[in-house]
Amino acid sequence: MGSRQNDGSCKIRVRFNMKNNTLVSITDNAVSRAKYLLNENKNIVGLRVSVSQGGCSGMTYEVSMSEKINEGDEVIKKDGVIFIIDPSAIMFLLGSTIDWKQEKFKQGFTFQNPNETARCGCGESFSTS
C-alpha cells in the first residue's frame, strides 16, 4: 500500500492487490535480467520503474537502479527481485506487463500497457488519454 500527500491537507491512499499483480505483471525474462543487473551492484536494492515527460508521444518509461526505497513507493517482489514503482508512475502503469526483450539490434525492458492511446514510431515514447 502506498500513500502520498496531495496538497498537505489530506493523505491519498492507494491500495493494490499484489497477489494478483494488479498493478503490473513482470515476466520471467524481466526478472532474470534484473537479477543479472542487481548481482553486479551490491549497493542497489532494486530496479526503479518510473515515467517521465519526453519523446515525440509525450512520455517515456524509465528503468534505473535504486539504492533505496522511498516513502510512497510501491514495491513488487518477484523471485527475490525488488521492482520499485515510483508513485508518480502508478496511474500510467496500471495493468501493464514489464518484459525484457533482446533482439538483433536492440535490447531492453519493454512495457505492454493497456492504458496507451498512442506510441511513437520508434517505440520509445507513449501517451495516454
Residue pairs with C-beta under 8 A, 6 or more apart in sequence:
1 13
1 14
1 15
1 16
2 13
2 14
2 72
2 73
2 74
2 87
2 90
3 11
3 12
3 13
3 14
3 72
4 11
4 12
4 14
4 72
4 87
5 11
5 12
6 12
14 74
14 90
16 22
16 23
16 74
18 76
21 76
22 94
22 95
23 74
23 76
23 85
23 90
23 93
23 94
24 49
24 76
24 83
24 85
24 93
24 94
24 95
24 96
24 97
24 98
25 96
25 97
25 98
26 76
26 78
26 83
26 97
26 98
27 97
27 98
27 99
27 100
28 79
29 99
29 100
29 101
30 98
30 99
30 100
30 109
31 78
31 79
31 81
32 100
33 100
33 109
34 46
34 47
34 81
34 83
34 100
35 79
35 80
35 81
37 44
37 47
37 65
38 44
38 46
38 47
38 65
38 81
41 65
43 67
44 65
44 66
44 67
45 66
45 67
45 68
45 69
45 82
45 84
46 65
46 66
46 69
46 75
46 81
46 82
46 83
46 84
47 63
47 64
47 65
47 66
47 81
47 82
47 83
47 84
48 62
48 63
48 64
48 65
48 66
48 73
48 84
48 85
48 86
49 61
49 62
49 63
49 83
49 84
49 85
49 86
49 89
49 93
49 98
50 61
50 62
50 64
50 85
50 86
50 88
50 89
51 59
51 60
51 61
51 62
51 86
51 88
51 89
51 92
51 93
52 59
52 60
52 62
53 59
53 60
54 60
54 125
55 120
55 124
55 125
55 126
56 120
56 121
56 125
57 118
57 119
57 120
57 125
57 126
57 127
58 125
58 126
58 127
59 92
59 125
59 126
59 127
59 128
60 124
60 125
60 126
61 109
61 111
61 126
63 98
63 109
66 84
69 75
69 82
69 84
70 84
72 87
73 84
73 85
73 86
73 87
74 84
74 85
74 87
74 90
75 82
75 83
75 84
75 85
76 82
76 83
76 85
77 83
83 98
85 93
92 113
92 115
92 128
93 111
93 113
93 115
94 115
95 113
95 114
95 115
96 111
96 112
96 113
96 114
96 115
97 111
97 112
97 113
98 109
98 110
98 111
99 109
99 110
99 111
99 112
100 107
100 108
100 109
100 110
101 107
101 108
101 110
111 126
113 126
115 128
116 126
116 127
116 128
117 127
117 128
117 129
118 126
118 127
119 125
119 126
119 127
120 126
